[in-house]
Amino acid sequence: MKSKFNITSLVRESVRNLKPYSSARDEYVSDGSAMIFLDANENPFENGVNRYPDPYQRRLKGVLAQQKHTSEKNILLGNGSDEVLDLIFRAFCEPNEDNVITLPPTYGMYKVLAGINAVENREVLLTKDFEPNVAEILNNVGDKTKLIFICSPNNPTGNAFSKEKIQQLLEAFDGLVVIDEAYIDFCQKESWLNSLNKYHNLVVTQTLSKAYGMAGIRLGICYASEEIITVLNKIKPPYNVNQLTQQRAMDCLLNQARVQDEVEIILEERNSLIEVLQTLDFVEETYNTDANFVLVRMDDANRRYQEFLDQHVVVRNRSGQPLCENTLRFTVGTPEENKKLKAILKEMK
């Protein structure tokens, strides 16, 4: 089925007709000249953060655009990926009318945001090998289906989905396919960011919270066509990414060597942890992973979870998720933390 993607028909009517708020820093964009700023009712005494931040984070986007081989016009930044995802809901989904499709087991905020925005969430379970069920997804698509959310590499299962299956959805679905790539930096597969020019209904979200070690600054990144980014910019808060976050993100992005070193260590530690897990009698299955964590099926996940707590180690019990009965999720720690975890595992009976 050939896609008939039309961005105008997807946008909520109220958003199409909206005249966005214009801040002082929208009306005057600094060219670097020394200026006296008397336009935004700021405190004039310099302390490093007395001025409003650039509402469009131009310098930061410039670095990202260069590193990701895209354009600043294809980038939206948010206060964490959750704000980016919420903006997508608010721009394209009419409350109490439209619906979205999610693929459990998956990142739980998609469902929460659907509820917050009064949007029906149609859940289509992954297959037993944790892949999208393309036929069933398309069977659930209706006239009011606006978004399909795909987390790849997937949380909590860890695997990156088949390129062919995602490609089928991009080509068959007339709405937006949102691919959440929070864990892409740990994955050997190519990012879907490289396909933006091919698929106009593709939205890719990434983050600095995982591989970049910047979870505390809350910076989410959205890559999409210029038309989609323009819509999202209409409704985002004017100063949604603060000055301190922008500066820390810049510092981090300009130190790619550190990021790559840490990713390599995490991958080495992940493989070492998997080797130990696969030798243990009480571990029933260790699932393939393309992320910085491992999903493991246990003999008794609740019991093992408590045993880890007793040893002052906090893991995540994912047993309540569909297809994840009796599973624990282990995030890969530092070499020292991983050594302690492996020692505890070997002592368990």
C-alpha positions in Angstrom: 0.0 0.0 0.0 1.5 3.3 -1.0 1.4 6.0 1.6 -0.7 9.2 1.0 1.0 11.2 3.7 -0.4 14.7 4.1 0.9 16.8 7.0 -1.9 19.4 6.7 -4.6 16.8 7.2 -2.9 15.4 10.2 -2.5 18.6 12.2 -5.3 19.5 14.7 -7.4 22.3 13.3 -6.9 24.4 16.4 -3.1 24.1 15.9 -3.3 24.9 12.2 -5.1 28.1 13.1 -2.9 29.0 16.1 -0.8 32.1 16.1 2.1 31.1 18.2 3.4 33.2 21.1 6.2 35.5 20.1 8.8 36.1 22.8 11.3 39.0 23.0 14.1 36.7 21.8 11.9 35.7 18.8 11.6 39.3 17.7 15.3 40.1 18.1 18.0 37.5 17.4 21.5 38.5 18.5 24.2 38.7 15.8 26.9 38.7 18.4 27.2 42.5 18.6 27.4 44.2 22.0 23.8 45.3 22.7 21.9 46.8 25.7 18.9 44.5 26.2 15.9 46.4 27.5 13.2 44.3 25.7 12.4 41.3 27.9 11.9 42.7 31.5 15.0 40.8 32.7 17.1 41.6 35.7 20.0 43.6 34.1 22.7 42.4 36.5 24.9 39.8 34.9 25.2 36.5 36.7 25.3 34.1 33.8 21.7 33.2 33.8 19.9 36.5 34.2 18.9 36.5 30.5 16.3 34.3 28.8 17.9 31.4 26.9 17.7 31.2 23.1 14.2 29.8 22.6 15.3 27.8 19.5 18.7 26.7 20.9 20.4 27.7 17.7 24.1 27.0 18.7 23.2 23.6 20.2 21.2 22.6 17.1 24.1 23.7 14.9 26.3 21.2 16.7 23.7 18.5 16.4 23.1 19.2 12.8 26.7 18.9 12.0 27.3 15.7 13.9 24.1 14.0 12.6 24.5 15.3 9.0 21.1 17.0 9.0 19.7 20.5 9.0 18.8 22.7 12.0 15.4 23.0 10.4 14.9 19.3 11.0 15.5 19.5 14.8 13.3 20.2 17.8 14.7 20.2 21.3 12.6 19.5 24.4 12.7 19.3 28.2 13.4 15.6 28.0 12.0 13.2 25.4 8.8 13.1 27.3 8.1 16.8 26.4 8.9 16.0 22.8 6.5 13.1 22.8 3.8 15.1 24.5 4.1 17.9 21.9 3.6 15.3 19.2 0.4 14.2 20.8 -0.8 17.8 21.3 0.0 18.8 17.7 -1.6 15.9 15.9 -4.2 14.1 18.1 -7.6 15.6 18.6 -8.7 14.7 22.2 -11.6 12.2 22.5 -11.5 11.6 18.7 -8.1 10.3 17.5 -6.1 7.2 18.4 -2.6 6.0 18.4 -1.0 2.6 18.3 1.7 1.3 20.7 3.5 -2.0 20.8 3.7 -3.5 24.3 5.9 -4.4 26.0 7.3 -1.0 25.5 8.1 2.4 27.1 5.2 3.2 29.4 5.0 6.9 28.8 3.4 6.5 25.4 0.3 5.1 27.2 0.4 7.7 29.9 0.6 10.6 27.4 -2.3 9.1 25.5 -4.3 9.1 28.7 -3.3 12.7 29.6 -4.2 13.9 26.1 -7.5 12.0 26.0 -6.4 9.9 23.0 -7.3 6.3 22.6 -4.3 4.0 22.8 -4.6 0.8 20.7 -2.2 -1.7 21.9 -0.8 -4.4 19.6 1.4 -6.9 21.3 4.8 -7.7 19.9 5.3 -11.2 18.6 6.9 -13.9 20.9 10.3 -13.0 19.5 9.7 -9.3 20.4 9.1 -8.0 16.8 6.3 -5.8 15.5 3.3 -7.7 14.2 2.9 -5.6 11.1 -0.3 -7.3 9.8 -2.1 -6.8 13.2 -0.8 -3.2 13.5 -2.3 -2.3 10.1 -5.5 -4.1 11.0 -5.8 -1.7 13.9 -5.3 1.4 11.8 -8.5 3.4 11.3 -9.5 6.7 9.9 -8.6 8.4 13.2 -5.2 6.7 13.8 -2.6 9.5 13.8 0.5 8.0 15.3 2.4 4.7 15.7 5.0 4.6 18.4 8.0 2.3 17.9 10.8 2.0 20.5 13.8 0.6 18.8 16.0 -0.6 20.5 13.0 -1.5 22.6 12.5 -0.9 26.3 12.3 -3.3 28.2 13.2 -6.1 25.7 16.5 -4.5 24.5 16.3 -5.6 20.9 16.3 -3.3 17.8 13.4 -4.2 15.5 13.7 -5.6 12.0 14.4 -2.8 9.4 12.0 -4.5 7.0 9.1 -4.5 9.4 9.5 -0.8 10.2 9.9 0.0 6.5 6.6 -1.8 5.8 4.8 0.4 8.4 6.4 3.6 7.1 5.2 2.8 3.5 1.7 1.6 4.5 0.7 4.0 7.1 -0.6 7.5 6.3 0.1 9.0 9.7 3.3 9.6 11.6 5.6 6.8 12.6 7.5 7.9 15.7 10.7 5.9 16.3 12.1 6.3 19.8 15.9 5.8 19.6 16.8 6.4 23.2 19.3 3.5 23.1 20.5 3.8 19.5 24.1 4.7 20.6 24.5 1.1 22.0 23.2 -0.5 18.8 25.1 -1.7 15.7 22.1 -1.0 13.4 21.8 2.2 11.5 19.7 5.0 12.9 16.4 5.8 11.1 17.6 9.4 11.2 19.4 8.6 7.9 16.0 7.9 6.3 14.3 11.3 7.0 14.5 12.4 3.4 13.0 9.2 2.2 10.0 9.0 4.5 8.1 12.3 5.1 6.0 10.6 7.9 9.0 9.6 9.9 9.8 11.1 13.3 12.9 10.1 15.2 13.5 10.9 18.9 16.8 10.6 20.6 18.2 11.7 24.0 21.3 12.7 25.9 20.1 10.7 28.9 21.6 7.3 28.1 24.9 7.0 26.2 25.8 10.7 26.9 25.3 10.4 30.6 23.1 13.6 30.8 19.9 12.3 32.3 19.9 15.0 34.9 19.8 17.9 32.4 16.6 16.7 30.7 17.3 17.1 27.0 15.2 15.3 24.3 15.8 15.6 20.6 13.3 15.2 17.8 14.3 14.9 14.1 11.7 15.2 11.4 10.8 17.0 8.2 10.9 20.8 8.3 7.1 20.8 8.0 6.6 18.6 11.1 9.2 20.6 13.1 7.4 23.9 12.2 4.2 22.5 13.6 5.8 21.5 16.8 7.6 24.8 17.2 4.2 26.5 17.1 3.1 24.9 20.3 6.2 24.4 22.3 6.8 26.6 25.4 8.9 29.6 24.4 11.9 28.8 26.7 11.5 25.1 27.2 15.2 24.3 27.3 17.0 26.4 29.9 20.4 28.0 29.6 22.2 25.6 31.9 20.9 22.6 30.0 22.0 24.1 26.7 25.5 24.8 27.9 26.0 21.4 29.5 24.7 19.7 26.4 27.1 21.7 24.2 30.0 20.7 26.5 29.0 17.0 26.2 28.4 17.0 22.5 31.8 18.5 21.9 33.5 15.7 23.9 32.6 12.8 21.7 35.7 10.9 22.7 34.5 10.6 26.3 31.1 9.4 25.1 32.5 6.7 22.8 34.9 5.5 25.6 32.1 5.1 28.0 29.9 3.3 25.4 32.7 0.8 24.7 33.1 0.1 28.4 29.3 -0.4 28.8 29.2 -2.8 25.9 32.2 -4.8 27.2 30.6 -5.0 30.6 27.2 -6.0 29.1 28.8 -8.9 27.3 30.6 -10.0 30.4 27.4 -9.9 32.4 25.5 -11.9 29.8 28.2 -14.6 29.8 27.7 -15.1 33.6 23.9 -15.0 33.3 23.9 -17.7 30.7 25.7 -20.1 33.1 23.2 -19.9 35.9 20.5 -22.6 36.6 17.9 -20.1 37.9 18.1 -18.0 34.7 15.7 -19.5 32.2 16.5 -17.1 29.3 18.8 -14.1 28.6 17.4 -12.1 25.7 19.4 -10.5 22.9 20.0 -6.9 23.5 21.1 -3.8 21.5 20.9 -1.5 24.5 22.7 -0.8 27.8 20.5 -3.3 29.7 19.6 -7.0 29.6 16.2 -8.5 30.0 16.4 -11.9 31.8 13.7 -14.5 32.5 14.1 -16.0 36.0 12.8 -19.0 37.8 11.1 -16.6 40.3 11.5 -12.9 39.5 9.9 -11.6 42.7 12.1 -13.7 44.9 15.2 -12.8 43.0 14.3 -9.1 43.0 14.1 -9.1 46.8 17.4 -11.0 47.1 19.1 -8.3 45.1 17.6 -5.6 47.3 18.9 -7.5 50.3 22.3 -7.1 48.8 21.8 -3.3 48.2 21.4 -3.8 44.4 18.3 -2.3 42.7 17.2 -3.9 39.4 13.9 -3.5 37.6 11.1 -6.2 37.9 9.3 -6.2 34.5 7.1 -9.2 35.3 3.9 -7.1 35.1 4.5 -6.2 31.4 3.0 -8.3 28.6 5.2 -11.2 27.4 7.6 -10.4 30.3 6.4 -12.8 33.0 9.1 -13.6 35.5 11.7 -11.1 34.1 14.2 -8.8 35.6 15.9 -6.0 33.7 19.6 -5.3 34.5 21.1 -2.0 33.6 24.8 -2.3 32.9 26.8 -0.4 35.6 30.4 0.5 36.0 33.0 -2.3 35.9 33.1 -2.1 39.7 29.3 -2.3 40.0 29.2 -5.1 37.4 31.8 -7.1 39.3 29.7 -6.9 42.5 26.6 -7.9 40.6 28.3 -10.9 39.0 29.6 -12.0 42.4 26.1 -11.8 43.9 24.6 -13.8 40.9 27.2 -16.6 41.4 26.3 -16.9 45.1 22.6 -17.2 44.4 21.0 -20.7 44.7 
